[in-house]
């Protein structure tokens, strides 16, 4: 298994700064990054470029792909898509499974997208909170088993993704401390056990960005 795993939440999203955006959007449940989110993503990418992460795996939602692509550009590596890391398919949020851009379209827009990774699993709509965490944890275990080497991996997802990966890999009680936008969490495996070495770090963002980081 990778000895180090980095996990990050996407940067700020368009509908967080423009609540009426969804009224005219083609895919109202798949917002991209807001202008300040693009800035956050680039600062996050600069932070991640200082790590040894070389494999990048992201949720297929637009905001996560945009965030991951900035990191892939900074690190100079490819980007894989993993549906199992996607957003919680909560029936209170969605009337049906949200419509996303097709993978080929994402690859056309974001040149770092690479299709050599076969997805671990595909979510089913609707899902409970427990089912969502179980699904993300299963995807995380699949990823660290499949890429069982010393190369560090970066997972880019949602707030739920970060917590789900922690639930899936870390033994014992893992409090749900929330997850800031564009934050960094680090897991280290010692003697076969995953431990949290860093959680919800936002020191790469300025004070104004960090003040609104839990949206």
C-alpha positions as CSV (number, residue, x, y, z in Angstrom):
1,X,0.0,0.0,0.0
2,X,1.1,3.6,-0.4
3,X,2.9,4.7,2.7
4,X,1.5,8.3,2.4
5,X,-2.0,9.3,1.2
6,X,-3.0,12.9,0.7
7,X,-6.7,13.9,0.7
8,X,-8.2,17.3,-0.2
9,X,-11.6,18.8,-0.7
10,X,-12.3,20.8,-3.8
11,X,-12.0,24.6,-3.8
12,X,-15.0,27.0,-3.6
13,X,-17.8,26.3,-6.0
14,X,-19.8,28.6,-8.2
15,X,-23.2,28.1,-6.5
16,X,-21.7,29.0,-3.1
17,X,-21.0,32.5,-4.4
18,X,-24.0,32.7,-6.8
19,X,-27.0,31.0,-5.2
20,X,-29.1,31.6,-8.3
21,X,-26.6,30.0,-10.6
22,X,-28.5,26.7,-10.7
23,X,-31.6,28.3,-12.1
24,X,-30.1,28.6,-15.6
25,X,-27.4,25.9,-15.5
26,X,-27.3,23.0,-17.8
27,X,-26.2,20.7,-15.0
28,X,-27.6,22.4,-11.9
29,X,-26.0,19.8,-9.5
30,X,-22.5,19.9,-11.0
31,X,-21.2,23.4,-10.5
32,X,-17.6,24.3,-11.3
33,X,-15.3,26.4,-9.3
34,X,-16.1,30.1,-8.5
35,X,-13.5,32.7,-9.5
36,X,-12.1,32.7,-6.0
37,X,-12.2,28.9,-6.0
38,X,-9.9,28.9,-9.0
39,X,-7.5,31.0,-7.0
40,X,-7.8,28.6,-4.1
41,X,-7.2,25.7,-6.3
42,X,-4.0,27.1,-7.6
43,X,-2.7,27.9,-4.1
44,X,-3.7,24.4,-3.1
45,X,-1.8,23.0,-6.1
46,X,1.3,25.0,-5.1
47,X,1.1,23.4,-1.7
48,X,0.6,19.9,-3.1
49,X,3.5,20.4,-5.5
50,X,5.8,20.5,-2.4
51,X,4.7,16.9,-1.5
52,X,5.8,13.7,-3.1
53,X,2.3,12.9,-4.4
54,X,2.5,11.5,-7.9
55,X,-0.8,9.6,-8.4
56,X,-3.9,11.8,-8.4
57,X,-7.4,10.3,-8.2
58,X,-10.5,12.5,-8.2
59,X,-14.3,12.4,-8.0
60,X,-15.8,13.0,-11.4
61,X,-17.7,16.1,-10.4
62,X,-16.6,19.2,-12.3
63,X,-15.4,21.1,-9.2
64,X,-13.2,18.2,-8.1
65,X,-11.8,17.6,-11.5
66,X,-10.9,21.4,-11.8
67,X,-9.2,21.3,-8.4
68,X,-7.4,18.1,-9.2
69,X,-6.3,19.3,-12.6
70,X,-4.6,22.3,-11.1
71,X,-2.7,20.0,-8.9
72,X,-1.8,17.7,-11.8
73,X,-0.5,20.6,-13.7
74,X,1.6,21.8,-10.8
75,X,2.9,18.3,-10.1
76,X,3.2,17.4,-13.8
77,X,1.3,14.1,-13.6
78,X,-1.9,12.6,-14.9
79,X,-5.4,12.6,-13.3
80,X,-7.6,9.5,-12.8
81,X,-11.4,9.6,-12.3
82,X,-13.0,7.4,-9.6
83,X,-16.8,7.5,-9.3
84,X,-16.6,5.8,-5.9
85,X,-15.2,9.0,-4.4
86,X,-18.1,11.1,-5.6
87,X,-20.5,13.3,-3.7
88,X,-23.2,11.9,-1.3
89,X,-26.2,11.0,-3.5
90,X,-28.6,12.3,-0.8
91,X,-32.3,12.2,-1.9
92,X,-32.8,15.4,0.1
93,X,-30.4,17.2,-2.2
94,X,-31.1,15.5,-5.5
95,X,-34.4,14.3,-7.1
96,X,-32.3,11.8,-9.2
97,X,-28.7,11.0,-9.8
98,X,-26.9,14.3,-10.7
99,X,-26.0,14.7,-14.4
100,X,-22.2,15.1,-14.8
101,X,-20.0,15.8,-17.8
102,X,-19.1,12.6,-19.7
103,X,-15.5,11.5,-19.1
104,X,-14.6,12.1,-22.7
105,X,-15.7,15.7,-22.4
106,X,-13.7,16.1,-19.2
107,X,-10.7,14.7,-20.9
108,X,-11.1,17.3,-23.8
109,X,-11.4,20.1,-21.3
110,X,-8.7,18.9,-18.9
111,X,-5.7,17.4,-20.7
112,X,-4.4,15.7,-17.6
113,X,-7.3,13.3,-17.4
114,X,-6.1,9.7,-18.0
115,X,-8.4,6.7,-18.6
116,X,-5.9,4.0,-17.6
117,X,-7.5,3.6,-14.2
118,X,-10.5,1.3,-14.1
119,X,-13.0,2.6,-11.6
120,X,-13.3,0.7,-8.3
121,X,-17.1,1.1,-8.1
122,X,-20.0,3.2,-9.2
123,X,-22.4,4.8,-6.7
124,X,-26.1,4.0,-6.7
125,X,-28.8,6.6,-6.2
126,X,-30.2,7.2,-3.6
127,X,-28.0,6.4,-0.7
128,X,-28.1,6.9,3.0
129,X,-25.3,8.7,4.9
130,X,-24.0,5.4,6.2
131,X,-24.1,3.9,2.7
132,X,-22.2,6.9,1.3
133,X,-19.4,6.6,3.9
134,X,-19.3,2.8,3.3
135,X,-19.0,3.4,-0.5
136,X,-16.2,5.9,-0.2
137,X,-14.4,3.8,2.3
138,X,-14.6,0.8,0.0
139,X,-13.3,2.9,-2.9
140,X,-10.4,4.1,-0.7
141,X,-9.4,0.6,0.3
142,X,-9.6,-0.5,-3.3
143,X,-7.3,2.3,-4.4
144,X,-4.6,1.6,-1.8
145,X,-4.7,-2.1,-2.5
146,X,-4.6,-1.7,-6.2
147,X,-1.7,0.7,-6.2
148,X,0.3,-1.1,-3.6
149,X,3.7,0.6,-4.0
150,X,5.7,3.4,-2.4
151,X,4.4,6.2,-4.7
152,X,2.3,8.7,-2.8
153,X,-1.3,9.2,-3.8
154,X,-3.5,12.3,-3.8
155,X,-7.3,11.9,-3.5
156,X,-9.4,15.0,-4.5
157,X,-13.0,14.9,-3.5
158,X,-15.7,16.5,-1.4
159,X,-16.1,17.0,2.3
160,X,-17.8,13.7,2.5
161,X,-15.0,12.1,0.6
162,X,-12.4,13.2,3.1
163,X,-14.4,11.8,6.1
164,X,-15.3,8.6,4.2
165,X,-11.7,7.9,3.4
166,X,-10.7,8.4,7.1
167,X,-13.6,6.1,8.1
168,X,-12.5,3.5,5.6
169,X,-8.8,3.4,6.4
170,X,-8.1,4.6,9.9
171,X,-8.8,2.2,12.8
172,X,-10.8,3.3,15.8
173,X,-13.0,6.3,16.3
174,X,-12.5,9.1,13.8
175,X,-14.5,12.3,14.8
176,X,-16.2,14.1,12.0
177,X,-14.5,17.5,12.4
178,X,-15.9,18.9,9.1
179,X,-13.7,19.7,6.2
180,X,-12.6,23.1,5.0
181,X,-12.6,24.0,1.3
182,X,-9.3,23.4,-0.4
183,X,-7.9,21.9,2.8
184,X,-5.2,19.2,3.0
185,X,-5.3,16.0,5.1
186,X,-2.5,13.5,5.3
187,X,-2.5,9.8,6.2
188,X,0.7,7.8,6.9
189,X,0.8,4.1,7.1
190,X,3.1,2.8,9.9
191,X,3.4,-1.0,10.6
192,X,0.4,-1.6,8.4
193,X,-1.8,0.9,10.2
194,X,-3.1,4.2,8.7
195,X,-2.7,7.2,11.0
196,X,-3.8,10.8,10.6
197,X,-0.6,12.9,10.4
198,X,-2.3,16.2,9.3
199,X,-5.9,17.2,9.2
200,X,-7.8,20.1,7.5
201,X,-4.7,22.2,6.9
202,X,-5.4,25.5,5.2
203,X,-2.1,27.4,5.9
204,X,-1.6,27.7,2.1
205,X,-4.7,30.0,1.9
206,X,-4.8,33.6,3.1
207,X,-6.8,34.7,6.1
208,X,-9.9,35.8,4.1
209,X,-10.1,32.5,2.2
210,X,-9.6,30.5,5.4
211,X,-12.3,32.4,7.2
212,X,-14.9,31.0,4.8
213,X,-13.4,27.6,4.4
214,X,-16.2,25.5,5.9
215,X,-18.9,26.2,3.4
